[in-house]
Amino acid sequence: MKGFLLIFVFISSFSHASSIPEDQIDKLQQIIKLFVNNSQGTALQLLKTNEQVLLKSIEGSKDSDSYFLLGKAYFYAEMDIKSENMFKNALYHNAKLSKAHYYIGLINMFSGSFLIAEESFQKAIFLDDSNDHYFVELARMQEKLEKPKEALSNYEKALKINETNYNANFNSANIYMEENNESKAEIYYLRALKVKPDNVLLNYNLGQLYQNLTRHDLAIKHLSKVVELDGSDWRAVAKLIQENQKLDNTLERDKSISYIYELWAKNEVKELTNQGFFIREQSDTAEGKLYALEYFQLVGDYAKKFVFKIQNPKTGESIIDISLGSYNSTTQISRETGSIAADERVYHLDGYLPNGNHLTYAFFNELPNYDLVRKMVFDVLAGKHKAVSSTVPSND
């Protein structure tokens, strides 16, 4: 009888030490739910109010799941040290708790400790290789650590578990884009598109991919979707201008030009305001890669409206810049000589070579339209339009 009593006491003691009250478990789950539902203020206040009671109950137990729940609450509260300690305590009581390794990996990923994060995700996968999110986060760390092949391999493992995993598809496509493998990138972007057809960044990347492939109609389709979803995305608007230029869709091109000017005039997109120009055309020419910049307004003593930059496609080095500008000094002389009225400006088309040579091709008493300037630039590049004057820098 005495032996029976001893066994009964031992079992009762173990049971009490291994669990915490259900109402406190419910409280932890409530706190986590509030964090997940973006009620951070309420969740944080509730966590702080109940923290000591929860800690006292959990620290007196051997319940790995309770440690894990508190660690998760700390995780969402961005209390990383406390969170990681709770996850480690959970693992102390249950070494097979893969999700604890996963969250430790996330903590270290967010703090920039990528090697530790990589190791933690690998431990999680060793314990449970059926969770696609584990493989995705491991692959993301391997991208950070500049291991693209390993990353692609783990994204593929994630997709074998769940072929609709958006991040695995999207991130794989991005890696292939960096490797200039557009055909592979397209496959994965389109898979991702089935999951999130209204994702802005995905549609933008697809638009850029199709721009690279000179599939202009598809580029316009996805870039138009971007602007539909986010009317402030000026880069997508600029690319629509470029793509419609390629197809000679001047009506649609000019609609987008008007739109980007409206965005700039509203002064709501700071990046566009600060830059002061957009790239309205990209072309491949016999001389090199052409980028045409259009400035929103004339600024400074040597203001420019259009700049056509010709670059070596392999090295990116400048071959020549041809610009339509209006310089204050030239304009003032023309006003003083009576060539133009006091409220008019002189514009001129100039070429600037890397060695400092300055060539002038034409003068205008009013701002010429882009299409006229563009034709003249291509004539210059083809040798059909010669300079009317030139300046060679002094060697002094």
C-alpha positions as CSV (number, residue, x, y, z in Angstrom):
1,M,0.0,0.0,0.0
2,K,2.8,2.4,0.9
3,G,4.5,1.7,-2.5
4,F,1.3,2.5,-4.3
5,L,1.0,5.8,-2.5
6,L,4.6,6.7,-3.5
7,I,3.9,6.0,-7.1
8,F,0.6,8.0,-7.0
9,V,2.4,11.0,-5.5
10,F,5.2,10.9,-8.1
11,I,2.7,10.8,-11.0
12,S,0.6,13.6,-9.6
13,S,3.8,15.7,-9.1
14,F,5.0,15.1,-12.6
15,S,1.6,15.9,-14.1
16,H,1.5,19.2,-12.2
17,A,5.1,20.2,-13.2
18,S,4.4,19.5,-16.9
19,S,1.5,21.6,-17.6
20,I,0.2,25.2,-17.1
21,P,-3.4,26.2,-16.6
22,E,-5.6,26.1,-19.7
23,D,-6.7,29.7,-19.2
24,Q,-3.1,30.8,-19.5
25,I,-2.6,28.8,-22.7
26,D,-5.7,30.5,-24.0
27,K,-4.3,33.8,-23.0
28,L,-1.0,33.1,-25.0
29,Q,-3.0,32.0,-28.0
30,Q,-5.1,35.2,-27.8
31,I,-2.0,37.4,-27.7
32,I,-0.5,35.6,-30.7
33,K,-3.8,36.0,-32.6
34,L,-3.9,39.7,-31.9
35,F,-0.3,40.1,-33.2
36,V,-1.1,38.1,-36.3
37,N,-4.2,40.2,-36.9
38,N,-2.1,43.4,-36.7
39,S,-3.5,44.5,-33.3
40,Q,0.1,45.1,-32.1
41,G,-0.7,47.7,-29.4
42,T,-3.4,45.6,-27.7
43,A,-1.3,42.4,-28.0
44,L,1.8,44.0,-26.5
45,Q,-0.2,45.5,-23.6
46,L,-1.8,42.1,-22.9
47,L,1.6,40.4,-23.1
48,K,3.2,42.8,-20.6
49,T,0.3,42.6,-18.2
50,N,0.4,38.8,-18.1
51,E,4.1,38.2,-18.7
52,Q,5.1,37.5,-15.1
53,V,2.3,35.1,-14.4
54,L,2.9,33.3,-17.7
55,L,6.7,33.1,-17.0
56,K,6.2,31.7,-13.5
57,S,3.8,29.0,-14.7
58,I,5.9,28.0,-17.7
59,E,9.2,28.0,-16.0
60,G,7.9,25.6,-13.4
61,S,6.8,23.2,-16.1
62,K,8.4,20.8,-18.6
63,D,5.9,21.7,-21.3
64,S,7.8,22.4,-24.5
65,D,4.7,23.6,-26.3
66,S,4.1,26.2,-23.6
67,Y,7.7,27.5,-23.9
68,F,7.2,27.5,-27.7
69,L,3.9,29.6,-27.4
70,L,5.5,32.2,-25.2
71,G,8.6,32.3,-27.5
72,K,6.2,32.9,-30.4
73,A,4.4,35.7,-28.5
74,Y,7.8,37.3,-27.8
75,F,8.7,36.8,-31.5
76,Y,5.8,38.8,-32.7
77,A,6.5,41.4,-30.0
78,E,10.0,41.7,-31.5
79,M,11.6,40.8,-28.2
80,D,14.2,38.6,-29.9
81,I,16.4,37.7,-27.0
82,K,13.5,36.6,-24.9
83,S,12.0,34.8,-27.8
84,E,15.1,32.8,-28.7
85,N,15.6,31.8,-25.0
86,M,12.0,30.4,-24.9
87,F,12.5,28.5,-28.1
88,K,15.8,27.0,-26.7
89,N,14.0,26.0,-23.5
90,A,11.3,24.3,-25.7
91,L,14.0,22.4,-27.5
92,Y,15.6,21.4,-24.1
93,H,12.4,19.7,-23.2
94,N,11.7,18.4,-26.7
95,A,14.7,18.1,-29.0
96,K,12.5,17.1,-31.9
97,L,10.5,20.3,-32.0
98,S,11.4,21.4,-35.5
99,K,9.3,24.6,-35.4
100,A,11.5,25.9,-32.6
101,H,14.5,25.7,-34.9
102,Y,12.5,27.3,-37.6
103,Y,11.7,30.4,-35.5
104,I,15.2,30.6,-34.2
105,G,16.2,30.7,-37.8
106,L,13.8,33.6,-38.5
107,I,15.1,35.6,-35.6
108,N,18.7,35.3,-36.8
109,M,17.6,36.0,-40.4
110,F,16.0,39.3,-39.4
111,S,19.0,40.2,-37.3
112,G,21.3,39.6,-40.2
113,S,23.0,36.5,-38.8
114,F,22.6,34.5,-42.0
115,L,24.9,31.6,-41.2
116,I,23.2,30.9,-37.9
117,A,19.8,31.2,-39.6
118,E,20.9,28.8,-42.4
119,E,22.0,26.2,-39.8
120,S,18.8,26.6,-37.8
121,F,16.6,26.0,-40.9
122,Q,18.7,23.0,-41.8
123,K,18.1,21.6,-38.3
124,A,14.4,22.2,-38.8
125,I,14.4,20.3,-42.1
126,F,16.4,17.4,-40.6
127,L,13.6,16.9,-38.1
128,D,10.8,17.6,-40.5
129,D,11.3,17.6,-44.3
130,S,7.6,17.9,-45.2
131,N,7.3,21.6,-44.5
132,D,7.8,23.7,-47.7
133,H,8.3,26.9,-45.6
134,Y,11.4,25.5,-44.0
135,F,13.0,24.9,-47.5
136,V,11.9,28.4,-48.7
137,E,13.6,30.2,-45.7
138,L,16.7,28.1,-46.0
139,A,16.9,29.0,-49.7
140,R,16.4,32.7,-48.9
141,M,19.4,32.5,-46.5
142,Q,21.5,30.8,-49.2
143,E,20.6,33.7,-51.6
144,K,21.9,36.1,-48.9
145,L,25.0,34.0,-48.6
146,E,25.5,34.1,-52.4
147,K,24.8,30.4,-52.9
148,P,22.3,30.6,-55.8
149,K,22.6,26.9,-56.9
150,E,21.9,25.7,-53.3
151,A,19.0,28.1,-53.1
152,L,17.4,26.9,-56.4
153,S,17.8,23.3,-55.2
154,N,15.9,24.1,-52.0
155,Y,13.2,26.1,-53.7
156,E,12.7,23.0,-55.9
157,K,12.3,20.9,-52.8
158,A,9.7,23.3,-51.5
159,L,7.8,23.1,-54.8
160,K,7.8,19.3,-54.7
161,I,5.9,19.6,-51.4
162,N,3.7,22.5,-52.5
163,E,3.9,23.5,-56.2
164,T,1.8,26.6,-55.4
165,N,4.3,28.1,-53.0
166,Y,4.5,31.7,-54.2
167,N,7.9,32.6,-52.7
168,A,9.5,29.5,-54.1
169,N,8.3,30.2,-57.6
170,F,8.9,34.0,-57.5
171,N,12.4,33.8,-55.9
172,S,13.4,31.1,-58.3
173,A,12.4,33.3,-61.2
174,N,14.4,36.2,-59.8
175,I,17.5,34.0,-59.6
176,Y,17.1,32.9,-63.2
177,M,16.7,36.6,-64.2
178,E,20.0,37.4,-62.6
179,E,21.5,34.6,-64.5
180,N,20.0,36.0,-67.7
181,N,18.0,32.8,-68.2
182,E,14.7,34.5,-69.2
183,S,13.1,31.3,-70.5
184,K,13.4,29.6,-67.1
185,A,12.4,32.8,-65.3
186,E,9.3,33.1,-67.3
187,I,8.2,29.6,-66.3
188,Y,8.4,30.4,-62.6
189,Y,7.0,33.9,-62.8
190,L,3.9,32.5,-64.6
191,R,3.5,29.8,-61.9
192,A,3.7,32.5,-59.3
193,L,1.2,34.6,-61.3
194,K,-1.4,31.8,-60.9
195,V,-1.1,32.2,-57.1
196,K,-1.1,36.0,-57.0
197,P,-2.3,37.5,-60.3
198,D,-2.6,41.0,-58.7
199,N,0.9,41.2,-57.2
200,V,2.5,44.5,-58.2
201,L,6.1,43.4,-58.1
202,L,5.5,40.2,-59.9
203,N,3.7,41.9,-62.8
204,Y,6.5,44.5,-62.9
205,N,9.1,41.8,-63.1
206,L,7.2,40.0,-65.9
207,G,6.9,43.3,-67.7
208,Q,10.6,43.8,-67.5
209,L,11.3,40.2,-68.6
210,Y,9.1,40.6,-71.7
211,Q,10.7,44.0,-72.4
212,N,14.1,42.2,-72.4
213,L,12.7,39.5,-74.7
214,T,11.2,42.3,-77.0
215,R,7.8,40.8,-76.6
216,H,6.3,44.2,-76.4
217,D,2.6,43.4,-76.3
218,L,3.1,41.1,-73.2
219,A,5.4,43.7,-71.6
220,I,2.6,46.3,-72.0
221,K,0.0,43.9,-70.6
222,H,1.8,43.4,-67.4
223,L,3.1,47.0,-67.0
224,S,-0.4,48.2,-67.5
225,K,-1.5,45.9,-64.7
226,V,1.1,47.4,-62.4
227,V,-0.2,50.9,-63.1
228,E,-3.8,49.7,-62.6
229,L,-2.8,48.3,-59.2
230,D,-0.5,51.1,-58.2
231,G,-1.0,54.4,-60.0
232,S,2.1,55.9,-58.4
233,D,4.5,53.4,-59.9
234,W,6.3,55.8,-62.2
235,R,8.8,53.3,-63.3
236,A,6.1,51.1,-64.8
237,V,4.7,54.2,-66.5
238,A,8.1,55.0,-68.0
239,K,8.4,51.5,-69.3
240,L,5.0,51.7,-70.9
241,I,6.3,54.8,-72.7
242,Q,9.3,52.9,-73.9
243,E,7.3,49.9,-75.0
244,N,4.7,51.9,-76.9
245,Q,7.6,53.8,-78.6
246,K,8.9,50.4,-79.8
247,L,5.5,49.6,-81.4
248,D,5.1,53.2,-82.7
249,N,1.9,53.5,-80.6
250,T,2.3,57.2,-80.3
251,L,-1.2,57.8,-78.9
252,E,-0.7,55.4,-76.0
253,R,2.9,56.6,-75.6
254,D,1.8,60.2,-75.3
255,K,-1.0,59.2,-72.8
256,S,1.6,57.7,-70.5
257,I,3.9,60.7,-71.0
258,S,1.0,63.0,-69.9
259,Y,0.4,60.7,-66.9
260,I,4.0,60.7,-65.7
261,Y,4.1,64.5,-66.0
262,E,1.0,64.6,-63.8
263,L,2.7,62.3,-61.2
264,W,5.7,64.6,-61.2
265,A,3.5,67.8,-60.9
266,K,1.7,66.4,-57.9
267,N,5.0,66.2,-56.1
268,E,3.7,63.1,-54.2
269,V,6.3,60.6,-55.5
270,K,9.4,61.9,-53.9
271,E,11.8,59.7,-55.8
272,L,10.5,60.9,-59.2
273,T,10.5,64.5,-57.9
274,N,14.1,64.2,-56.8
275,Q,15.3,62.5,-59.9
276,G,13.7,65.1,-62.2
277,F,13.7,62.9,-65.3
278,F,12.5,59.6,-66.7
279,I,13.9,57.2,-69.3
280,R,11.5,57.5,-72.2
281,E,13.2,55.1,-74.6
282,Q,15.7,52.3,-74.7
283,S,17.0,51.1,-78.1
284,D,19.7,48.9,-79.5
285,T,21.6,50.8,-82.3
286,A,24.6,49.8,-84.4
287,E,26.7,52.2,-82.4
288,G,25.6,50.9,-79.0
289,K,22.8,50.9,-76.4
290,L,20.7,54.0,-76.5
291,Y,19.0,55.5,-73.4
292,A,16.8,58.6,-74.0
293,L,16.2,60.7,-70.9
294,E,13.5,63.4,-70.7
295,Y,13.7,66.1,-68.0
296,F,10.5,67.6,-66.6
297,Q,11.8,71.1,-66.6
298,L,14.8,73.2,-67.6
299,V,17.0,73.7,-64.5
300,G,20.3,75.6,-64.1
301,D,22.5,77.5,-66.4
302,Y,23.1,74.5,-68.7
303,A,19.6,73.0,-68.7
304,K,18.8,70.0,-70.8
305,K,15.4,68.7,-72.0
306,F,16.4,65.5,-73.8
307,V,19.6,63.5,-73.4
308,F,20.4,60.5,-75.6
309,K,23.1,58.4,-74.0
310,I,24.9,55.9,-76.2
311,Q,26.8,53.3,-74.3
312,N,29.0,50.3,-75.1
313,P,26.6,47.3,-74.4
314,K,29.3,45.1,-73.0
315,T,31.2,47.6,-70.8
316,G,28.6,50.3,-70.2
317,E,31.1,52.9,-71.0
318,S,29.9,56.1,-72.7
319,I,30.4,56.5,-76.5
320,I,28.6,59.8,-76.9
321,D,25.9,61.9,-75.2
322,I,23.7,63.9,-77.5
323,S,21.5,66.4,-75.8
324,L,18.9,69.0,-76.6
325,G,19.6,71.8,-74.1
326,S,19.0,75.5,-73.5
327,Y,21.9,77.3,-71.9
328,N,21.3,80.7,-70.2
329,S,24.4,82.3,-71.8
330,T,23.4,81.4,-75.3
331,T,19.8,82.4,-74.7
332,Q,20.8,85.8,-73.2
333,I,23.0,86.6,-76.2
334,S,20.2,85.8,-78.6
335,R,17.8,88.0,-76.6
336,E,20.3,90.9,-76.7
337,T,20.9,90.6,-80.4
338,G,17.1,90.5,-81.1
339,S,17.2,87.0,-82.5
340,I,14.5,86.0,-80.1
341,A,11.9,87.8,-77.8
342,A,12.6,88.4,-74.2
343,D,10.4,85.5,-73.1
344,E,11.8,83.0,-75.6
345,R,14.7,80.6,-75.3
346,V,17.3,79.2,-77.7
347,Y,17.7,75.4,-77.9
348,H,20.6,73.5,-79.4
349,L,21.4,69.9,-80.2
350,D,24.9,69.0,-78.9
351,G,27.2,66.0,-78.8
352,Y,29.6,65.4,-76.0
353,L,32.4,62.8,-76.4
354,P,34.3,61.1,-73.6
355,N,37.5,62.9,-74.6
356,G,35.9,66.3,-74.0
357,N,35.0,67.2,-77.6
358,H,31.8,69.3,-77.9
359,L,29.9,69.2,-81.2
360,T,26.9,71.3,-82.1
361,Y,24.4,70.0,-84.7
362,A,21.5,72.5,-84.8
363,F,19.9,75.5,-83.2
364,F,16.1,76.1,-82.5
365,N,14.3,79.2,-81.5
366,E,11.6,77.1,-79.8
367,L,11.4,73.7,-78.2
368,P,11.3,71.0,-80.9
369,N,9.2,67.9,-80.2
370,Y,10.8,64.7,-79.2
371,D,10.2,62.8,-82.5
372,L,12.0,65.5,-84.5
373,V,15.0,65.5,-82.1
374,R,15.0,61.7,-82.1
375,K,15.2,61.6,-85.9
376,M,18.1,64.1,-85.9
377,V,20.0,62.0,-83.3
378,F,19.6,58.9,-85.3
379,D,20.8,60.8,-88.4
380,V,23.8,62.0,-86.4
381,L,24.6,58.4,-85.4
382,A,24.3,57.2,-89.0
383,G,26.6,60.0,-90.2
384,K,23.8,61.7,-92.2
385,H,23.8,64.9,-90.0
386,K,27.1,66.7,-89.5
387,A,28.1,69.1,-86.8
388,V,27.9,72.8,-87.6
389,S,30.6,73.6,-85.0
390,S,32.9,71.9,-82.6
391,T,35.0,72.7,-79.6
392,V,38.2,70.7,-78.6
393,P,39.3,70.9,-75.0
394,S,42.7,72.6,-74.3
395,N,45.6,70.4,-73.2
396,D,46.8,73.1,-70.8
